[in-house]
Amino acid sequence: MRVSVVALGKIGLPLAVQFAAKGHQVVGVDINEKFVELVNAGQEPFPGEAHLAELLAETVADGRLRATPDYADAIPNSDAVVVVVPLFVDETTGEPEFGWMENATRSLAEHLSPGTLVSYETTLPVGTTRNRWKPMIEEISGLTEGQDFHLVFSPERVLTGRVFADLRKYPKLVGGLSEEGAKRATAFYEAVLDFDERPDLERGNGVWDLGSAEAAELAKLAETTYRDVNIGLANQFARFAGQNGIDVHQVIEASNSQPYSHIHRPGIAVGGHCIPVYPRLYLWTDPEATVVRAAREANLGMPEYTVGLLEGAYGDLAGATVVVLGAAYRGGVKETAFSGVFPAVEALESRGAVVSVHDPLYTDDELQQLGFTPYAMGTPVDAAVLQADHPEYAQLTPAELPGVKVLVDGRDRTDPARWAGVRRIVIGRSVSQ
């Protein structure tokens, strides 16, 4: 098949490589000409994705994958077009910002050939595929969905850093606007993906047709919103436990020993492109979802709560030197989307603290570009807040933070045995050293 992938970001490029590795002719289109240049040279444009470097080099070298900034080069005569353009959410209003996706949709519609399958993988509010993209593509292309082309929604369900493994591990969900579109989408994804055996799934692993685009849209929103709600509940348990001399981590371990309990871990923040964003996409179409709204508010309040724990243990933070450990939103991933570092630094500075930031994945220049003062290990500090659970921090000791009096570990990552003599506070634990 000839396959076009629109947007070669941290999900789109691995997808394009996956399709090419299965023997298909793949053209990736991206407006970032530097990305296009690197891809055509067989070089990964961003680090950290397992197996991407070798598979990209291989598929480019044998001519199965190339990139272009030109939709007129990529889209015509494609058997399938897969769209993975980012969708943003306004941080104030919670409304989706469709600008980039609309531009991409217009461009692909201008060059769409009859017979093409168009699959959107970017997470969308329920009804977007049918009510926004279908009429837009039909108007611009002059083609009729269900007759001249087929439109489906098939959400990406992978995490950056392990995309290829996740593609094999989880069922591929599809939802069409017609029965024929769903059949074509099923056949397409069966031809470009491999699946691990999953005896735990009654339906088995593979491509799952959910019956409609709306069902597939809701499935993606439901699985990610569940995580946000679960973490919000864990955070509320943690705050109560900490106030009442209870170790919430033991409580969660005990609760989850029973098979119907799956409580997540509490922490300083919920970050990334997915969990903080998709509940807001859900709320946009279901504003009466009080449970979802309350969980989002609970999680948004955790950086301020964590800094409050530091203030309670240390005292007045005015003039205190405080390092925030971790700019990334989660350990081992060089990404700051909705990272807790931003509200944590803001909360510390609002109390008059002198704040610096450390992250083993970022250079000093990169931290400065993010608006932070870089911290060098070995520089004296009064206190520290651990924001990202990087593996390196598991080995951290007070010797690397000379003078530190209080550590608030927002991820329960550090080893308490290494922190004798320093007051160490973990969210949801009443015991500190």
C-alpha positions in Angstrom: 0.0 0.0 0.0 0.9 3.7 -0.3 0.4 5.3 3.0 0.6 8.9 4.0 1.2 10.0 7.6 0.4 13.6 8.4 2.7 15.1 11.2 5.9 13.4 12.0 6.0 14.1 15.8 6.7 11.7 18.6 3.7 9.5 17.7 3.5 10.1 13.9 7.1 9.3 13.0 7.1 6.0 14.8 3.8 5.1 13.1 5.3 6.0 9.7 8.3 3.8 10.5 6.1 1.0 11.7 4.0 1.0 8.5 7.2 1.1 6.4 8.8 -1.7 8.3 5.8 -3.9 7.4 6.7 -3.4 3.7 4.5 -0.5 2.6 5.5 2.7 0.8 5.1 5.5 3.3 5.3 9.3 2.8 5.3 11.5 5.9 4.3 15.1 5.6 5.3 17.7 8.1 5.5 21.5 8.1 8.7 21.4 10.1 11.3 21.3 7.3 14.1 20.5 9.8 12.3 17.3 10.7 11.8 16.5 7.1 15.5 17.0 6.4 16.5 14.7 9.3 14.0 12.0 8.4 15.2 11.9 4.8 18.7 11.6 6.1 17.6 8.6 8.2 18.3 10.5 11.5 15.8 10.6 14.3 14.8 14.3 15.0 14.2 13.6 18.8 15.8 11.3 21.2 14.3 8.7 23.6 12.1 6.5 21.4 13.2 2.9 21.7 14.2 1.3 18.4 13.3 4.4 16.4 16.9 5.2 15.3 17.7 1.8 13.8 14.2 1.3 12.2 14.2 4.8 10.7 17.6 4.4 9.2 16.7 1.0 7.8 13.3 2.1 6.2 14.7 5.3 4.7 17.8 3.5 3.3 15.7 0.9 1.5 13.3 3.5 0.0 10.2 2.6 1.9 10.0 5.8 3.9 10.5 9.4 2.9 9.3 12.8 4.2 8.1 16.0 2.5 6.6 19.3 3.6 4.3 19.3 0.5 0.8 17.8 0.8 0.6 17.7 -3.0 3.5 15.3 -2.9 2.2 13.1 -0.1 -1.5 12.8 -0.3 -2.6 12.0 -3.9 -3.0 8.4 -4.8 -2.6 7.2 -1.2 -4.5 4.1 -0.2 -4.6 5.5 3.4 -3.9 8.8 5.1 -3.2 8.7 8.9 -3.5 12.0 10.7 -1.6 12.6 13.9 -1.6 16.4 14.1 -1.6 17.8 17.7 -4.8 19.2 19.2 -4.3 21.8 22.0 -6.6 22.9 24.7 -6.9 26.5 26.0 -5.5 26.4 29.5 -8.0 29.0 30.7 -11.3 28.0 29.1 -10.6 24.3 28.5 -11.8 24.6 24.9 -10.1 22.6 22.2 -8.0 24.6 19.8 -8.4 23.0 16.4 -6.3 25.4 14.4 -3.4 23.0 13.5 -5.8 20.1 12.7 -8.0 22.3 10.6 -5.1 23.5 8.5 -3.9 19.9 8.0 -7.4 18.7 7.2 -7.8 21.5 4.6 -4.5 20.7 3.0 -5.1 16.9 2.8 -8.7 17.5 1.5 -7.3 19.7 -1.3 -5.3 16.7 -2.6 -7.4 13.7 -1.7 -7.9 11.1 -4.3 -11.0 8.9 -4.6 -10.8 5.6 -2.8 -8.7 6.8 0.0 -9.1 5.8 3.7 -8.6 8.7 6.0 -7.9 7.8 9.7 -7.6 10.4 12.5 -5.5 9.1 15.4 -5.3 12.4 17.4 -7.6 12.2 20.5 -10.8 14.2 19.8 -13.9 15.3 21.5 -16.9 12.9 20.8 -18.5 13.8 17.5 -15.6 15.6 16.0 -14.9 13.1 13.2 -18.5 13.1 12.0 -19.5 16.7 12.6 -16.2 18.6 11.9 -13.9 16.6 9.7 -16.4 14.9 7.4 -18.2 18.1 6.2 -14.8 19.9 5.9 -13.2 17.2 3.8 -16.3 16.8 1.6 -16.7 20.5 0.9 -13.0 21.0 0.0 -12.4 17.8 -1.9 -15.8 17.6 -3.7 -15.8 13.9 -2.7 -18.6 12.1 -0.7 -17.7 10.2 2.4 -18.9 6.6 2.3 -18.8 6.6 -1.5 -15.7 8.3 -2.8 -13.6 8.1 0.4 -13.9 6.6 3.9 -13.3 8.4 7.2 -12.6 6.7 10.5 -11.4 7.5 14.0 -8.7 5.2 15.4 -7.1 6.6 18.6 -3.4 6.3 19.3 -2.9 4.4 22.6 0.8 4.5 23.0 3.3 6.3 25.3 6.4 8.1 24.0 9.5 6.1 24.6 7.8 2.7 24.0 5.6 3.3 21.0 6.6 0.1 19.1 6.0 -2.1 22.1 2.6 -0.5 22.8 1.5 -0.9 19.2 1.9 -4.6 19.7 0.5 -4.8 23.2 -2.9 -3.0 23.0 -5.9 -3.6 20.7 -6.2 -1.1 17.9 -9.6 0.5 18.2 -11.4 1.7 15.1 -14.8 3.5 14.6 -16.1 4.3 11.1 -18.9 6.5 9.8 -20.1 3.5 7.7 -19.8 -0.2 7.8 -17.6 -0.3 4.7 -15.3 2.3 6.2 -14.8 0.3 9.3 -14.1 -2.8 7.2 -11.4 -1.0 5.3 -9.9 0.5 8.4 -9.8 -3.0 10.0 -8.0 -4.4 6.9 -5.6 -1.5 6.8 -4.5 -1.8 10.4 -4.2 -5.5 10.2 -1.8 -5.0 7.4 0.4 -2.5 9.1 0.5 -3.7 12.7 1.5 -6.8 14.6 -0.1 -7.9 17.9 1.2 -9.7 21.0 -0.8 -12.6 22.3 -3.2 -11.4 25.1 -4.9 -14.4 26.7 -6.3 -12.0 29.3 -8.6 -10.4 26.7 -11.8 -12.3 26.0 -12.0 -10.7 22.6 -8.3 -11.3 21.9 -5.7 -8.8 20.7 -5.9 -7.2 17.3 -8.1 -4.6 15.6 -11.4 -3.9 17.4 -14.3 -2.3 15.5 -16.3 -0.4 18.0 -19.2 0.3 15.7 -19.0 4.0 15.3 -16.5 6.9 15.3 -18.2 8.3 18.4 -17.6 5.0 20.3 -13.9 5.0 19.4 -13.6 8.7 20.4 -15.3 8.1 23.8 -13.1 5.0 24.4 -9.9 7.0 24.2 -11.3 9.8 26.4 -12.7 7.3 28.9 -9.4 5.4 29.4 -7.4 8.5 29.9 -10.0 10.3 32.0 -10.3 7.3 34.2 -6.6 7.7 35.0 -7.0 11.4 35.9 -10.0 10.6 38.1 -8.1 7.7 39.8 -5.1 9.9 40.5 -7.3 12.6 41.8 -8.9 10.1 44.2 -5.4 8.9 45.3 -4.3 12.5 45.9 -7.3 13.2 48.1 -6.6 10.0 50.1 -3.0 11.1 50.4 -3.9 14.5 51.7 -6.3 13.0 54.3 -3.8 10.3 55.3 -1.0 12.8 55.8 -3.1 14.9 58.1 -4.1 11.9 60.2 -0.8 10.0 60.7 -1.5 7.4 58.1 0.8 6.1 55.4 -1.3 6.2 52.3 1.2 4.1 50.3 0.6 1.1 52.6 -3.1 1.7 52.4 -3.0 1.7 48.6 -0.9 -1.5 48.5 -3.3 -3.2 50.9 -6.4 -2.0 48.9 -4.9 -3.2 45.6 -4.2 -6.7 47.0 -7.9 -7.2 46.3 -8.6 -7.7 42.6 -11.3 -5.1 42.3 -9.2 -2.2 43.6 -6.8 -0.4 41.2 -5.9 2.8 43.1 -3.1 4.8 41.4 -0.2 6.6 43.1 -0.5 10.1 44.5 2.0 12.7 43.5 3.0 16.3 43.0 1.5 16.7 39.5 -0.2 15.1 36.6 1.6 16.1 33.4 2.0 15.2 29.8 0.1 15.6 26.6 -2.7 13.1 27.6 -3.9 12.9 31.2 -4.2 16.6 31.9 -5.8 17.3 28.5 -8.2 14.6 27.6 -10.5 15.1 30.6 -11.0 18.7 29.4 -11.9 17.4 25.9 -14.5 15.2 27.6 -15.8 18.0 29.7 -16.2 20.2 26.6 -18.9 17.8 25.4 -20.2 16.7 28.8 -20.0 19.8 31.1 -22.2 18.1 33.7 -19.5 15.5 34.5 -19.0 16.6 38.1 -16.7 13.7 39.0 -14.3 14.5 36.1 -14.2 18.2 36.9 -13.6 17.6 40.6 -10.7 15.2 39.9 -9.1 17.7 37.4 -9.3 20.4 40.1 -7.9 18.1 42.7 -4.9 17.3 40.5 -4.3 20.9 39.5 -4.0 21.8 43.2 -1.2 19.3 44.0 1.8 21.5 43.2 0.6 24.2 45.5 -0.2 21.6 48.2 3.3 20.1 47.9 4.9 23.5 48.3 2.7 24.0 51.3 4.2 20.8 52.8 7.6 22.3 52.3 6.6 25.6 53.9 5.1 23.8 56.9 8.3 21.8 57.5 10.8 24.5 56.7 9.1 27.7 57.8 9.1 31.0 56.0 10.5 30.5 52.5 11.3 34.1 51.8 14.9 34.2 50.7 15.4 30.4 51.0 17.2 28.7 48.2 15.1 25.8 46.8 15.9 23.4 44.0 13.1 21.7 42.1 14.4 18.3 40.9 13.0 17.5 37.5 11.7 19.7 34.7 10.2 16.8 32.8 6.6 15.8 33.4 7.6 12.2 34.2 10.8 10.2 34.8 13.0 9.2 31.8 11.1 11.4 29.3 12.5 14.6 27.9 9.1 16.4 27.7 7.7 19.3 29.7 4.1 19.3 28.5 1.9 20.4 31.5 4.8 19.5 33.7 4.4 20.1 37.5 7.6 22.1 37.4 5.9 25.2 36.2 3.3 25.6 39.0 5.8 24.3 41.6 8.3 27.0 40.7 5.5 29.6 40.6 4.3 28.6 44.0 7.8 28.7 45.5 8.5 32.1 43.9 5.2 33.5 45.2 6.5 32.8 48.7 9.8 34.6 48.1 12.0 31.6 47.6 15.1 31.7 45.3 14.4 28.8 42.9 16.6 26.8 40.6 15.8 23.7 38.6 17.7 20.5 37.9 17.0 17.8 35.3 19.5 15.2 34.1 17.9 15.2 30.7 18.2 18.9 30.0 21.2 21.1 29.5 21.6 24.4 31.3 20.8 26.3 28.1 17.6 24.2 27.6 16.5 24.9 31.2 17.1 28.6 30.7 15.0 28.5 27.5 12.2 27.1 29.7 12.6 30.1 31.9 14.4 28.5 34.8 17.7 29.1 36.6 19.7 25.9 36.2 21.0 24.1 39.3 24.4 22.4 39.5 24.7 19.5 41.8 26.9 20.4 44.7 25.7 23.9 45.0 24.4 24.7 48.6 20.6 24.9 49.0 18.2 25.2 51.9 15.5 22.8 50.6 14.5 20.6 47.6 11.3 19.5 46.0 11.4 16.4 43.8 9.0 16.8 40.9 10.0 14.2 38.3 10.8 10.5 39.2 13.9 10.2 37.1 15.9 7.0 37.9 18.9 9.1 38.8 17.1 10.6 41.8 16.7 7.2 43.4 20.4 7.4 44.3 20.4 11.0 45.4 21.9 11.9 48.8 22.2 15.1 50.9 25.9 15.3 49.9 24.8 16.4 46.4 22.6 19.1 47.9 24.9 20.6 50.5 23.1 22.3 53.4 19.6 20.9 52.5 17.4 20.8 55.5 14.1 19.6 54.0 13.3 17.4 51.1 9.8 17.1 49.8 9.7 14.0 47.6 6.7 14.5 45.4 7.1 11.1 43.7 8.3 8.9 46.6 11.4 8.3 44.5 14.3 8.8 46.9 15.7 6.2 49.2 14.9 7.1 52.9 18.0 5.3 54.1 20.1 7.8 52.3 18.5 10.9 53.9 19.3 10.4 57.6 19.6 13.8 59.3 17.4 15.6 56.7 13.6 16.0 57.1 12.2 14.0 54.2 8.5 14.4 53.5 6.6 12.2 51.0 3.1 13.0 49.9 0.7 10.8 51.9 3.2 9.6 54.4 3.3 10.9 58.0 6.9 9.7 58.7 9.9 11.7 57.8 13.6 11.4 58.6 
